[in-house]
Amino acid sequence: MDMTMSEAEIAELLDDPHVGILGIARRPGRPPALTPVWYAPLPDGDIVLVTGRGSSKVALLGAGAAVTFLVHSEQPLRHVAIDVEVEIHECDEPTRRAIAERYVPADQLDGYLAATAAADVVLVRLRPLRHTSVDLFKASLS
């Protein structure tokens, strides 16, 4: 039985405001660095997130580490793990706002953006290379 997700199902999962998990390879013998992130999918299939310029994840990303991005849903139980290429750019305010809008309630958004305005952040753009996916709900349909 095939429980893989279609491209449309993956896009639907990514469109929902789940917290993603960024997995970044470290040196041999060390486990990957895993961190939860807010993100936004782009119309071209790329995914963007914002993080602190001085963070350890940016240092690892800048060193060319292998990266996987994971998003999962509990209802229905499904996930997609995407191996990605990474680009790091300066972050503009509209992008920072667009990502925050997915997670912060509308009545708190301006306060959140004001409180974090001084943060030194960068935009991380994830370009999908390949993925694996599972939709366990499909098992109950057969």
TORTI-494427 format. One record per residue: residue in three letters; y, x, z of N, C-alpha, C, O in turn. Coordinates in steps of 0.001 Angstrom, whole numbers, padded with zeros to 6 digits, always signed. Layout:
// residues N
AlaYXZYXZYXZYXZ
...
***
This chain:
// residues 142
Met-001174+000841+000000+000000+000000+000000+001241+000890+000000+001347+001842+000772
Asp+002166+000554-000879+003381+001343-001031+004466+000802-000099+004916-000334-000250
Met+004875+001618+000856+005916+001203+001796+007226+001938+001543+008142+001876+002364
Thr+007323+002642+000400+008577+003324+000103+009652+002304-000251+009362+001195-000699
Met+010875+002702-000041+012017+001830-000315+012542+002097-001717+012500+003228-002201
Ser+013033+001054-002360+013669+001196-003669+015060+001814-003489+015581+001879-002376
Glu+015646+002262-004589+017016+002804-004516+017983+001755-003967+018880+002084-003190
Ala+017806+000495-004368+018681-000576-003877+018494-000787-002372+019467-001014-001653
Glu+017254-000714-001897+016993-000878-000464+017585+000281+000334+018107+000084+001431
Ile+017501+001482-000218+018103+002642+000451+019614+002482+000515+020218+002727+001559
Ala+020231+002074-000587+021685+001869-000610+022097+000810+000415+023119+000955+001085
Glu+021299-000253+000533+021588-001305+001515+021510-000757+002938+022367-001056+003770
Leu+020486+000043+003217+020349+000649+004543+021541+001547+004857+022091+001491+005956
Leu+021937+002371+003896+023066+003280+004110+024386+002530+004259+025285+002992+004963
Asp+024509+001377+003603+025749+000605+003694+025970+000016+005083+027111-000196+005493
Asp+024890-000249+005805+025035-000763+007164+025515+000364+008081+025154+001522+007868
Pro+026314+000050+009085+026884+001109+009932+025923+001631+011004+026208+001541+012198
His+024798+002170+010573+023888+002829+011508+024462+004199+011861+025264+004753+011109
Val+024064+004727+012971+024410+006109+013294+023392+006989+012575+022186+006809+012738
Gly+023879+007939+011779+022994+008857+011076+022650+010045+011953+023338+010335+012931
Ile+021585+010718+011593+021196+011946+012292+021246+013077+011276+020569+013032+010249
Leu+022042+014076+011566+022161+015247+010713+021239+016317+011283+021388+016728+012433
Gly+020291+016762+010475+019362+017814+010874+019679+019080+010103+019644+019091+008872
Ile+019987+020150+010826+020417+021397+010195+019484+022523+010627+019284+022759+011818
Ala+018912+023218+009634+018002+024324+009942+018762+025456+010630+019912+025751+010306
Arg+018083+026076+011584+018622+027269+012239+017727+028441+011874+016861+028316+011008
Arg+017923+029541+012507+017110+030719+012175+015637+030458+012509+015333+029584+013321
Pro+014727+031207+011890+013288+031012+012151+012969+031113+013641+013535+031927+014371
Gly+012042+030257+014063+011642+030255+015457+012468+029346+016334+012144+029154+017506
Arg+013538+028776+015784+014376+027837+016545+014229+026460+015940+014102+026340+014721
Pro+014242+025430+016738+014167+024075+016187+015454+023738+015433+016485+024377+015640
Pro+015389+022738+014564+016625+022355+013854+017649+021789+014826+017302+021235+015870
Ala+018905+021938+014465+019982+021304+015224+020056+019851+014763+020200+019587+013569
Leu+019960+018918+015691+020034+017494+015381+021249+016912+016068+021484+017162+017250
Thr+022016+016141+015334+023202+015546+015926+023473+014173+015325+023363+013993+014113
Pro+023828+013196+016171+024191+011877+015645+025590+011940+015026+026471+012642+015524
Val+025776+011199+013937+027072+011202+013251+027408+009818+012713+026531+009048+012322
Trp+028698+009530+012706+029203+008385+011962+029364+008861+010527+029706+010020+010293
Tyr+029124+007990+009579+029185+008382+008169+029639+007202+007317+029721+006067+007787
Ala+029927+007496+006063+030215+006447+005084+029595+006855+003746+029783+007982+003287
Pro+028848+005926+003121+028332+006201+001789+029450+006009+000761+030317+005152+000933
Leu+029422+006799-000291+030408+006683-001364+029773+006006-002573+028550+006025-002715
Pro+030578+005411-003445+030028+004746-004634+029200+005667-005533+028301+005196-006229
Asp+029488+006963-005530+028740+007896-006397+027408+008335-005789+026690+009136-006388
Gly+027071+007818-004601+025811+008164-003947+025939+009245-002892+025012+009442-002106
Asp+027053+009949-002849+027271+010943-001810+027552+010239-000484+027819+009037-000448
Ile+027488+010997+000588+027721+010490+001937+028741+011414+002586+028648+012632+002436
Val+029710+010861+003302+030711+011689+003969+030710+011426+005463+030390+010332+005927
Leu+031077+012464+006200+031253+012364+007641+032363+013316+008042+032734+014211+007283
Val+032882+013119+009227+033963+013947+009763+033458+014601+011029+032800+013964+011851
Thr+033771+015887+011183+033361+016590+012398+034365+017691+012713+035185+018064+011874
Gly+034285+018199+013927+035211+019244+014363+035030+020540+013583+033911+021015+013387
Arg+036140+021094+013149+036131+022328+012359+035418+023468+013083+034736+024270+012445
Gly+035564+023549+014391+034970+024650+015151+033589+024348+015715+033074+025119+016525
Ser+032990+023256+015308+031693+022874+015868+030577+023794+015383+030681+024429+014333
Ser+029515+023847+016171+028371+024664+015772+027733+024125+014500+027190+024904+013717
Lys+027783+022819+014272+027193+022289+013041+027963+022775+011818+027349+023060+010790
Val+029278+022876+011896+030048+023390+010755+029711+024853+010510+029624+025283+009360
Ala+029522+025620+011573+029126+027024+011404+027777+027124+010701+027604+027946+009801
Leu+026824+026291+011106+025512+026303+010459+025599+025827+009010+024971+026404+008122
Leu+026374+024783+008779+026528+024266+007422+027180+025298+006514+026783+025464+005360
Gly+028179+025989+007042+028866+027015+006261+027983+028198+005937+028253+028935+004989
Ala+026930+028389+006714+026006+029497+006478+024942+029127+005441+024043+029921+005162
Gly+025045+027924+004872+024114+027523+003825+022769+027038+004319+021783+027115+003586
Ala+022702+026546+005530+021439+026073+006098+020902+024868+005335+021670+024099+004757
Ala+019595+024711+005337+018969+023516+004774+019330+022328+005667+019337+022438+006893
Val+019632+021179+005026+020120+020021+005769+019387+018761+005319+019175+018540+004127
Thr+019005+017942+006291+018446+016617+006032+019280+015603+006806+019682+015841+007945
Phe+019528+014478+006165+020277+013386+006778+019328+012197+006928+018698+011778+005957
Leu+019225+011656+008137+018302+010567+008436+019067+009334+008889+019978+009417+009714
Val+018683+008192+008340+019203+006910+008807+018005+006005+009020+017100+005950+008187
His+018002+005288+010153+016907+004360+010398+017433+003036+010943+018538+002946+011478
Ser+016616+002041+010787+016901+000698+011260+015707+000245+012088+014562+000540+011746
Glu+015969-000459+013156+014866-000967+013978+014397-002350+013534+013225-002685+013709
Gln+015282-003150+012968+014923-004488+012508+015482-004718+011125+016682-004970+011017
Pro+014719-004652+010074+013313-004267+010052+013160-002763+010239+014096-002004+009989
Leu+011989-002338+010675+011735-000926+010948+011594-000176+009626+010606-000329+008909
Arg+012600+000635+009323+012595+001411+008089+013511+002610+008257+014394+002616+009115
His+013291+003623+007430+014159+004802+007476+014162+005519+006134+013267+005351+005305
Val+015203+006323+005955+015283+007219+004813+015736+008582+005324+016684+008686+006102
Ala+015043+009623+004872+015406+011008+005177+015804+011642+003856+015015+011668+002912
Ile+017029+012155+003786+017585+012651+002534+017891+014139+002669+018686+014536+003521
Asp+017264+014960+001834+017631+016371+001762+018917+016446+000948+019026+015821-000107
Val+019887+017208+001437+021220+017191+000830+021767+018596+000602+021380+019555+001269
Glu+022675+018684-000357+023567+019838-000490+024836+019477+000271+025174+018300+000393
Val+025530+020471+000777+026695+020218+001622+027928+020897+001049+027878+022042+000600
Glu+029032+020166+001076+030349+020726+000775+031257+020415+001958+031180+019330+002533
Ile+032107+021351+002319+033052+021146+003419+034459+021175+002833+034829+022104+002115
His+035239+020137+003154+036596+019979+002618+037565+019678+003756+037162+019381+004881
Glu+038834+019762+003436+039845+019261+004364+039700+017746+004429+039326+017109+003444
Cys+039994+017178+005582+039847+015734+005774+041215+015066+005686+042179+015525+006299
Asp+041293+013990+004928+042542+013231+004862+042449+012003+005777+041360+011573+006158
Glu+043591+011467+006111+043648+010343+007042+042951+009092+006498+042259+008425+007267
Pro+043094+008736+005216+042389+007544+004728+040862+007645+004878+040211+006648+005189
Thr+040300+008809+004665+038851+008970+004806+038449+008877+006272+037453+008234+006603
Arg+039209+009507+007141+038925+009438+008575+038972+007985+009048+038133+007559+009842
Arg+039947+007233+008563+040079+005818+008915+038899+005010+008369+038334+004178+009080
Ala+038528+005253+007115+037441+004484+006490+036130+004667+007244+035375+003709+007410
Ile+035851+005873+007698+034618+006109+008459+034710+005420+009818+033768+004746+010235
Ala+035824+005580+010503+035993+004969+011830+035911+003446+011753+035383+002816+012669
Glu+036419+002846+010687+036385+001384+010539+034968+000826+010561+034760-000328+010934
Arg+033997+001635+010165+032611+001174+010156+032045+001026+011571+031085+000282+011775
Tyr+032629+001723+012545+032031+001808+013883+032917+001294+015019+032403+000832+016038
Val+034207+001365+014862+035127+000998+015936+035610-000437+015711+036024-000773+014601
Pro+035566-001291+016739+036070-002659+016580+037523-002660+016080+038321-001806+016468
Ala+037850-003616+015226+039162-003672+014581+040316-003629+015580+041337-002993+015321
Asp+040159-004302+016718+041246-004334+017699+041407-003011+018453+042385-002839+019181
Gln+040476-002086+018293+040551-000787+018954+040758+000367+017980+040926+001513+018396
Leu+040747+000065+016686+040780+001115+015667+042041+001966+015733+041946+003193+015751
Asp+043212+001353+015770+044453+002136+015802+044527+003022+017042+044980+004164+016962
Gly+044085+002506+018186+044072+003303+019410+043122+004485+019297+043447+005596+019716
Tyr+041936+004236+018724+040968+005324+018532+041556+006396+017615+041484+007585+017924
Leu+042136+005979+016492+042693+006945+015544+043852+007726+016160+043995+008924+015914
Ala+044671+007057+016951+045783+007746+017618+045255+008748+018640+045764+009865+018737
Ala+044242+008353+019398+043691+009225+020435+043002+010449+019849+042917+011482+020514
Thr+042511+010356+018623+041791+011479+018006+042590+012158+016898+042061+013018+016193
Ala+043859+011783+016738+044677+012297+015638+044871+013810+015683+044989+014450+014638
Ala+044905+014375+016862+045162+015813+016986+043907+016662+016791+043988+017890+016756
Ala+042758+016019+016666+041507+016766+016516+041523+017554+015205+041951+017041+014171
Asp+041062+018778+015254+040982+019639+014068+039633+019378+013399+038613+019935+013804
Val+039636+018534+012381+038389+018088+011761+038321+018485+010291+039329+018780+009648
Val+037097+018477+009793+036840+018685+008369+035995+017527+007861+035353+016814+008632
Leu+036011+017361+006559+035184+016373+005893+033930+017078+005389+034012+018098+004704
Val+032781+016531+005732+031507+017067+005248+030978+016077+004217+030761+014903+004517
Arg+030776+016567+003003+030260+015732+001917+028810+016116+001675+028500+017280+001422
Leu+027922+015126+001754+026495+015330+001564+026112+014807+000185+026341+013638-000126
Arg+025539+015659-000628+025099+015272-001971+023579+015198-001974+022912+016226-001863
Pro+023017+013986-002100+021559+013831-002047+020829+014601-003143+021247+014613-004300
Leu+019718+015248-002749+018850+015967-003686+017541+015219-003894+017106+015011-005026
Arg+016918+014816-002790+015650+014076-002828+015512+013362-001487+016173+013711-000509
His+014651+012366-001462+014496+011618-000222+013067+011126-000058+012287+011047-001007
Thr+012767+010804+001182+011547+010085+001529+011980+008862+002318+012962+008900+003060
Ser+011235+007778+002148+011613+006556+002838+010372+005759+003192+009328+005883+002551
Val+010506+004944+004217+009424+004069+004654+010047+002766+005128+011035+002767+005862
Asp+009460+001660+004702+009817+000332+005203+008537-000270+005766+007714-000795+005016
Leu+008367-000198+007081+007140-000676+007713+006976-002190+007611+005867-002703+007762
Phe+008061-002903+007357+007967-004346+007166+007099-004687+005963+006442-005728+005943
Lys+007094-003810+004955+006288-004058+003750+004794-004121+004077+004034-004778+003365
Ala+004371-003451+005135+002959-003493+005519+002548-004896+005950+001401-005295+005745
Ser+003464-005640+006540+003142-006988+007016+003122-008007+005880+002647-009129+006055
Leu+003643-007611+004709+003677-008529+003576+002403-008507+002759+002190-009386+001924
Ser+001547-007516+002984+000349-007417+002148-000860-008051+002787-001943-008046+002201
***
